[in-house]
Amino acid sequence: MTTERLSSLCRFLAGITFSSMPAHVIQHTKLVLLDTLGVIIAGSESPQVKQTMKELGPWHGTEKGLSCPGHKGGFHPLFAVMMNGMAGSSLEFEEGNSMAMGHPAIQIVPAVLAEAEVRGLSGESLLRGLLCGYEMASRLSRAASMRRGLHPTGTWGTVGSAVGVACAGRKDGEALFEIANMAASYAFSPYVKNSFAGKTVACTFAGVANLSGFLAALYYDAGIRADEGCLEMTFSRFLSEGFDEERLVEGLGQEFAITQNYFKPYPTCRFNHSALDALGAILDKTPIRPEEVTRVSVTSFKAAVHGGSDPPPNAEAMRFSTPYLLAAMIRYGRLDRRALGHRVLEDPVVRDLAEKVKMTFSSEYEGLRPARSPARVTVRLQDGRELTHEVMNALGDPIMPMSDQTVFEKFLSLSAPVIGLERAQECLVRVRGLDKEQDVRPFLSLLRAGE
């Protein structure tokens, strides 16, 4: 029965200690935390985040409140949890996990940060909460065949967030079981089309997931309980088309899901990264002027080809449009946040190039998913040349990982413009030794904008 498998998983997570944890798992957990914090800090500058903060102004607290990285002052815990999740989802730059088919960390980190700051927990406890919450979320995602049309953020992430908070507070296996069932009651049904259509409600899903998880742990401490079948019903009937309960416990302790994640080098949908890497490899060898291009052919897997449909209505939707992203890379020679503003959509050169991009589905490539994310790009030029490059895995995948140094540089590039270079560099140093910190509050105060 699912309840037995869930109970076993919860006992396993409750028993995790860092003294018995492989060093590379601890190191990678730090990298995931660092990357997520950088994205949250940069996302704090997003217009929708700033406007939401303005609308919820009365919730703004004092220096004694919790940290919203990138902002000054302290905030009510529930406000901080919600806003940090929203900020970390506003740039399409957060880490993800192909085997979990979503973005676990941004659904867990804000809630675990709040729990650690409220209670003055150690750095080890914070990292343990992230590691365990990530494992729960990823295993639940792999066990459940989520219904078509659901965005992955806000479903299994609510349970991962709640378990992360509980593990940071070192709850036992019985408590984790209760909390997981309660959190499953708060899983919601976000529509995935919001992201592809550039509807910014999508950036709020992670905030709601974190808030739900944080509340589930809080309600448990208040004596509230849920039926032990909540998680099974939610993920086998309500949100899912199937549930393989064995995947909840399969290979426990052999490897940890957090070490199988990917980091993003581009602030775009992960499905188009392989095509971008392939085009980047072509451009590195042969500089190309936009007027030379007659056609760009892209062959890839189903989800990547789906990102080549209608012209994007706004900059948010453009992050999911493979033709426009490839066109922007040819036009500007790079693909970063500065190159993906609203002005790109108004650039006639980009529009003309995007119309020349043709997407083709490959059943062979689809058969390699999700372990691999293949794409082949061919650029045809006026002089008759055809430049082709194939990528089997995008940069940042477990098979083709980013170096630690690259992750560090990404964090600094995202955080320094907001909190200052000196503070960002100190944060980087502190994360490296975070498992030795007895109280995380001094570290978390560094994430705030200069005060």
N, C-alpha and C positions, 0 to 999 in steps of 0.2 A: 504493500500500500504506500501511497505517496507520503502519508504522515510518518511512516517509519523511515523512509529515505530522507525526508526533510529533517527529522529528528537526528539522524546520524550526521547529516551535514552540519547541523547547528552544534552538535557536540564536538565535532572536529574543529570548527572555527573557534569555538570557545576555548579549546585547548591549545591553540597556537601560541607559542612563545618565541620571542626574537632570539633567545639564546640557542634555540634549536633550528633556527631559520637559516638557509644558505645565504651567504653574503651577497650573492648576485641578486637574490630576490629582494633583499632590503635595499640595495642600491637602486634597483629598477623602480621600486615603490617611491623612492625619493625623486627619481626623474619624472615619474608620472605626476607627483604632487607639484614639483617645480613647474613643469610645463602647464599644468592646469592653472596654477597661480598667475603665471605670466599672461595667459589668455584672459583670465578674469580681470587683471589690472588693466590691460589694453581695452577690454570690453566695457570697462567702467566709463569710458569716454563716449560710448555710443549714444546717439541722440535719444533712443527709446529708453535707455537706462537712466539718463539724466532727467528726462521728462517724468518717468515713473517716480523717481526720487522726489521730484518737485511736487507731484500730486500727493505723495505720501509724506510730505514734509513734517507733519506733526509727530511722525514716528521717529524723527531724528533725535538721537539721544545726546549724551554728554561724553566726555572722555572715558567714563566708566562703562559705556556701552561696548558692543562688539565691533570688530573691524569689518569694513567693506573695503577690500583692497582697491587702492586707487582713489579713495575718498578720504577726506579729513573727518576727524571726530569718531564717536562711537554710535552704535545703533541698537535698537531693540533686537533681541535675538531672532525673532521670527522674520523681521524685516531684513536682517543681514543674510539669513539663509536664503530667502527668496531672491533678493537682489544679486547676490553673488552667483547663484545659479543662472539668472537671466544674463548677467554680464558675460559669463563664460560661454554662453551659447549665441552671442550676438554677432560674432565674427566668422563663424564656420571654420574655426581654427583649433578646436579642441581635439584631444586625442580620441582614439576609438579602438575597437576590437572587432576584427572581421569575423571571428568565430562566435562572438556574442551578437554580431550584427547590429552594432550600435555604439554608443558613447558612454561607457560606464562611469568614468571618473568624474565628469561634470555633474552627474546625478548623485554623487556621493561626497565629494570634497567639501562643498559649502556646509552641509549638515555636520560633517565630522569636525570641520574647523570651528563651528559654533559650539559644539559640545566640548571641545578641548579648551576653548577660550572661556566659556562659562565656568567650567570646573577647574581651570588651571591645571590641565592634565600635562603629562610629559610628552616629549616629542615621540617617544616610542609608542605611547598610547595612540597618538594621532595617526602615526603610520600604520599601526596595527588595525585601526578602524578602517583606514582606506584599503589595506590589503584584504581584509576579511569581507568588507562590503563589496569590493570588486569581485571577489570569488563567488559570493552568493549571487550577485546580479548576473554575472556571466554564465554560471551554471543554470540558473533559472531561464535565461534567454535561450541557451542551447537545448534545454529540455522542452520548451514550449515552441510550437510552430505558430507564431503570431499571425493573426488574421491579416489578409491582404488589405492594404490601405492604412494600417496603423503605423504611426511614427513610433520607433522603438523607445524614444525618450518619454518617460511618464508611465511606462507599463512595469516591466521588471525592475526598473531603476528605483521605484518607491521602496521595494523590499531591500534592495542593496543599500540604499541610504539608511534605512532604519537599522539594519543589521550592522552597518558600519558604525553608527552612533553607539549602539549597544556594545559592540566589541571594543570601541575606544574606552568605554566605561567598564570593561571587563565583566560583563554579565555572563552568567553560566549558560549551558546549552538549553536548559528548560526555558529560560527567559528569552533566548534568541528564537526558539520555536514559537513562543507566544507572540513575540514582536513581529516576526515574519508573517504570521497569519493576519495580524492586525493591519500591517502595512499593505498586504495584498488587497485588503478591503478598500484602500485608497487609490489603487491603480486606476488610471483613467484611459480614455480612448482617443488620443490625439490623431488628427488626420494628417497623413504624411504629405498630401498635396500642398499644404501650407508652405512647406519649405521650397518646393519646386516652383511655386507661383510667387514666391517672394513676399508672402504674407507673414508679417513679423510676429504674429502670435506664436510662431514656432520657437522663437527665442525665449519664450516664457515657460516652456514645458519643463526644462530642467529645474527652474526655480520652484515650480509647483511640486515636482517629484521630491526635491530636497525638503521642502516644507512638510510634505506628507510623511516622509521618513522620520524627520525630526520630531513631529508630533506623535507618531506611533510610539517612539521610545519614551516620550514624555508621558503619554497616556498610560503606558504600562506601569511606570513608576507611580502613577496616581491610582493604580488598582484596577484599571479597565482591562477587560479581556475579550478575546474574540473566539469564535468557534474554531476548532482545530482543522476543519476542512475548508477554511476560507481560501488559503493559497491554492489548494488543489482545484477547487471550483473555478476560481478566477482564471487560472492559467490552463485549465483543461477544457473549460466550457465557454466562459464569457469572452475572453480575449484571444483565445488560441483555437486552432483547428486540430490540435493534437498535442499530447503531452507524454514524453518519454521519461518516466520517473527515474529510470536507471541512470540517466545523464546527470542527475543531481549529485550522485555519489561516485560516478565512474572515475577511477584513477585518483581518488583523493590523496593529496600529498605528494603525488609523483611530479606534478608541475603546477604552477600557479598561473591563473589566467592573466594576471596583471603583467607577467613577463612576456605574454604573447600579443601585446597591444601594438598599435602603430602610432607614430607621431606625424603630424602634418607639416610639410615644408611650405605648403600653399594654403591660404585662407579660403578654401573652396571645398565643395563636396569631395569626399574621398574617392568616389567612383571615377572621377575624371583625372586623378593624379597620374595614372600610368600613361595616359595619352599625353599629358603635359610633360612628363619625364621623357617620353619618346621624342616629342617635338623639341624639347630642350637639347637633347643629344644631337639632333639634326642641326639645330642652330649653332651649337658649339663648334661643329665641324665646318659648316657652310653658312656664313651670314647671308640672310635673305631680305630683300626689300619687298614691301607689300605689293608693289606693282608687278613684281616678277611672278607672283603666284597665280596659277590658273585653277588649281584644285587642291584640296586637302582631303585625303581619304583616311578615315579612322575605322578600324575594325576592333571590336572589343566585346565584352560580355553584356548581358541583358541590361543590368542596371545602369551601366555606363552609356549604352546606346540610348536609353530612355532620356538621358540628359541632353539629347540633341534634337529635341522637338521644336516647339514654338520659340520665337524670339523672346527674350526675357523682358518683362515690363518694367523692371527696376534693378538697381544694383544688387539687391539681396537675391533676386532670382538668378542673376547672372552668375553667381557663385556655383550654380548647378548646371549651367549651360556650357557644355563642352565646346560647341562651335565658337561662342563668343570668347571663351577663355583662351582657346588656341589662337583666335584672331588677335586678342589683346597681347598675347606673348609675341606673336610675329611683329605686331605694330610697335610695341614698346621695349621688346627685348628682355622683359622680366615679368614676373607675376607676383606682386606683393600687395599689401593693403593700399599702398599709394597708387598703384596702377589699376585698382578696381573701384574707383569712385564712380559717381553718377556720370561724370563727363565721358567715360568710356562708351556708354550707350549712345551718346550723342555724336560720337566720332564717326563720320561717314566712311573712313578707311576701315575701321573695325567692322562696321555693319557690312561693307562690301566683302571683306574677307570671310566673315561668318557665313555668308550666303554660299561661299565656295566650299564649305566643309560638309562632307557627306559621311554619314554614320552607317556602319554595317554591322549587323549582329553575327557573332561566330558561335556556333554550337560547341565547337571544340574548346574555345576559351571559357564558355559557360560551364563546361564540364569540369574545369579546374577550380571553380569557385567553391568555398570562400578561401581556400588555402592560398590560392594565387589570384592575381588581378591583372590579367594580360591585356595588352593593347598594342596594335601596330599602326603606325602613322606613316603615310606616304604624301610627300609634298611634290606636286608637279609644277614645273616652271615653264615660262614662255619659251625658253630655248630647247625644250623637249626633255630636259633632265627630270628624273624621278628620284627623290631622296627618301629613303625608307629606314625606319628604325623600329624594332620590336622590343617591348618591355614586358617581362613576365611578372615582375613585382615592383610596385612603386617604392620609391625611397621612403624609409620610415617603417616598412613592414618588418615583421620578425625575421624574415629571410634576408632582407636587405635593410638592416637597421640604421638609423641615424647614430652617429657617434655621440658619446656623452657631451663632448665639446660643442657639437652642433646644437644639442638641446640647450646647453648653457647659453650659447649665443642667441638662440631664439628667445629665451627668457629675458635676456638683457635688452634685446631689440624691442620687445613688447613692453617691458616694465619701466625702463630708464626714462623714456619721454614723459611718463606720468608721475613717477615717484622720485625721479632723479637718479643719475648714474651711481653716485656714491651709495645711496640707500639700496639700490638694486644689487650692486655688487656685494654688499654686506648680507643681503637676503640669500644670495647664491652661496656664500660661504656658510651661513647658518644652516641651510638645508642639507648641505653635505654632512654635517655633524648633528642633524636634528634628533637622531635616536639617543643622543647623549644629553639633550636638554631636559632639565627636570620640570620646567614650567614653560609652556609654549607662548605665553602671553607677551613677553618681551619680543619674541620673534615676530608674532603676528602684528604687533604695533608697527613694525618696520614696513609692512605692506601698505600702510596708509600713505596718502599723499603727504608731502612734507609739511610738518607742523612746527 
